[in-house]
Amino acid sequence: MPRALVISACAVLALATGARADASDWSRVADVEEVEAVTTDADGSVRETTVWLAVLDGNAYLRTSGGSTWGDNLERDPDLVVRIDGSEHRVHAVFIEDDELRGRVIETFRAKYGWSDGLVDVFRGSRPRIMRLDPQD
């Protein structure tokens, strides 16, 4: 069975049962370095942004600086498409405000991306927006 079909079937099952995506879905892509986040700008145009992905406790997380356009897009409309290895996943961004969880997610990014992640923090200049990816309702 093709990988995209397996992931999509699990997402449908999660939606049908009211649960978030099965942890094994995101665990399968935990080693993927970059994904494409596809959002919609205020003028209706599509924005494709290459971003890093962190998987913690079976959940997928994205992160952006406070002033990024694609982050602003998600504040306005939290539904997006994430492209991973050629397959598309319709998801809903849930902004994380809990400081303990935010710290754990930041540590996960740091463990995965090493010194590059620290360098990004230097240029970010603001509190990052951290989002968990849930299946769209």
N, C-alpha and C positions, 0 to 999 in steps of 0.2 A: 504494500500500500504506500503511495507517495507520502512523504513527510508532511507536506502542507495539508493533505487530506486528514491525516491522523490528528494534527493539531486542531484543525477546524472542527472535527468531530468531537474532540474533547471540549472545545469551547462551547459548542452547541449543547452538549450534555451539561456543562456547568451552568449555562443560561437556563436550561429547562429545570434544573434542580434549585436554582436561585443561588448557587455557589459561585465563588470567584473561580478563575481558571485553575485547573488542576496543577499542583506544584510541579508535577513531572513535565508539563508542557514547557514552562519557562526554564526548568533545569536543563532541558535538552539544548537550549540556546545560551546557557550561561557563559560559555567560552567565546561566543561571538563578540568580536571587538567593536564593530560599528553597525548601527542600524539606521534606517531612514525613517524620520518622523515626518509624516505628511499632514500638514495643517492647512487652514484656510485663513488668508489675510483678511483684514477688515473690508477691503475692496472686492472680496470674492475670489481673488486669484489664489492658486494653489502654491504652497511653500513646502519644498522638500529640504529637510535639514538632516545632515549626517550627525548622529549623536552616539554617545557611549551608552551601554546598557549594563546594569548591575542586577544580579539575581540574589535575593536574600530570602531565606525561609520559603523558597518556592515562588516568591512574588518577583515580578520584574519592575525595575525602577529606572526612570530617566531623570536627568538633572539639567538645569539651565540657570544662567544668571538672571538677576532680577529685571534686567532691561532688554532681554532678547525678544525679537519679534515673534518667534515661534512660541515662546513661553506666554507672551501676551495673547496670542491666538488661542492658546489652551485656557487661559483665564476667561476668555469670552465664550469659547465653545470647547469643552473638554473632550469631545469625541475626535479621534484621530485614527490614522492608519499607520501601522508600523510595518515596514518591509524588512524581512529577515531572510537572508539567503534566497532571495527571489520569490518568497511567498508574502502575502499581505495578511495582516491581522487587524481587524477593526476592534479598537479598544477605547476605553474611557479613562482619562487621566484623573486620578484622585490626588489632590495636593496634600502632602504630609506636613503637619504642623507640630506633631508630638516630638519634643526635643530628643528624647531617648531613641526613638526610632530613626529620626533624622541622623543622629550620630552614628548609629549602626549602619545606615545606608552609606553615609560618607566613608566610613571605614571600609565598606565593601568595595566602593569605587577605588579607594586608595590601594587596597590589597590587589585589585585586578590590574590597575593601570600604573601603579608605582609612582616614580618621580614625575611622570607626565601629568598625573592628577594633581600633584602639589603645585606644579607650574601653572596649571589652569587656575587654581585658587588664587594665585598672585594677581592674575589679570582679571579675574571675575569681578572683584571690587564690591560685591554686595552679597547679601545672604542668598544662597542658591535656592531656587525653587526645585523641590523634589516631588516627583509624581510616581505613584504606583499605577500600573496598568491593569485595569480590570476589563472583562468582556463588556461590550456595549449592551445596554438593556434593550 
